[in-house]
Structure formats: structure tokens, C-alpha cells
């Protein structure tokens, strides 16, 4: 989720900033250079916010799975099922 957002945004941002940087470099316009730097900083912050938002959502979803996994681990431990070598089934490992 987060990785796909970054993979989508970064090439587009880099391409835009690079094109504008060349334009500014060839014109020597100091004001345009300062504006470009401010815009690039703003874009970076915008990307950071988007990534943090998605990372927070991902963390929330992962934490919601924790109780379910613990319950699944308890249910598995209660099974009488044994493998051919006599060992217990151990598909869920909570470390």
C-alpha cells in the first residue's frame, strides 16, 4: 500500500522537479530557483503526509489482526491433531 504510493509519486515528482531545475538553471533566475526549492520542499512534505497516513492505516489494520491471530493460535493448540511423526500441528507461531 505505502510502497505502491511511493512508487507512483516519486518518478513523477522527480521528473517534474528535474525539468524545472534545468529550466531555472538555463535562465539563471534566482527567484524561480527559490520558488522551485520551496515547491520541492512542499511536495516532499506532501508525500511524507500521504505515506504516514497510509502507514498509520496499515498499522491499524495489522493491530486489528493481533487478537485474531492469538485466538487462532489458542484454537490450534487445543487441537488433538498430530502429524505423522507425532508432533503437534504448529501453523501459527506468535513470537
C-alpha positions in Angstrom: 0.0 0.0 0.0 2.6 2.5 1.1 5.2 1.2 -1.4 2.8 1.5 -4.3 2.0 5.1 -3.5 5.7 6.0 -3.3 6.4 4.1 -6.5 3.7 6.1 -8.2 4.6 9.5 -6.9 8.3 9.6 -6.8 9.1 9.2 -10.5 6.5 11.8 -11.4 7.9 14.3 -8.8 11.5 13.7 -9.8 10.7 14.2 -13.5 8.8 17.5 -12.8 11.4 18.9 -10.5 14.3 17.9 -12.8 12.7 19.6 -15.8 12.0 22.7 -13.8 15.5 22.7 -12.4 17.0 22.6 -15.9 14.8 25.4 -16.9 15.8 27.5 -13.9 19.5 26.7 -14.4 19.5 27.8 -18.0 17.6 31.1 -17.2 19.7 31.9 -14.1 16.5 33.2 -12.4 17.2 33.3 -8.7 13.6 33.9 -7.8 12.5 30.9 -9.9 15.2 28.8 -8.2 13.9 29.8 -4.7 10.3 29.1 -5.8 11.3 25.7 -7.2 13.1 24.8 -4.0 10.0 25.8 -1.9 7.8 23.8 -4.2 10.1 20.7 -4.0 10.1 21.0 -0.2 6.3 21.3 -0.2 6.0 18.2 -2.4 8.3 16.3 -0.1 6.2 17.2 2.9 3.0 16.2 1.0 4.5 12.8 0.1 5.5 12.3 3.7 2.0 13.1 4.9 0.5 10.7 2.4 2.9 7.9 3.3 2.4 8.5 7.1 -1.4 8.4 6.6 -1.2 5.1 4.7 1.3 3.7 7.2 -1.0 4.5 10.0 -3.9 2.8 8.3 -1.7 -0.3 7.7 -0.6 -0.3 11.3 -4.2 -0.1 12.5 -5.2 -3.0 10.3 -2.2 -5.1 11.5 -3.1 -4.4 15.1 -6.7 -5.5 14.5 -5.3 -8.8 13.3 -3.3 -9.5 16.5 -6.3 -10.6 18.7 -7.5 -12.8 15.8 -4.1 -14.4 15.4 -3.8 -15.1 19.2 -7.3 -16.7 19.1 -6.3 -18.8 16.1 -3.1 -19.9 18.0 -5.1 -20.9 21.0 -7.6 -22.8 18.9 -4.7 -24.6 17.1 -3.2 -25.5 20.5 -6.4 -27.2 21.5 -6.5 -29.5 18.5 -5.7 -33.1 19.1 -4.4 -33.5 15.6 -0.9 -34.9 15.3 1.5 -35.1 12.4 2.9 -38.4 11.2 5.9 -38.0 13.5 3.6 -37.5 16.5 4.4 -33.8 16.8 1.6 -31.2 17.2 0.4 -29.1 14.3 2.1 -25.7 14.5 0.9 -23.4 11.7 0.5 -20.3 13.8 3.7 -19.1 15.5 3.4 -15.9 17.6 6.7 -14.5 18.6 
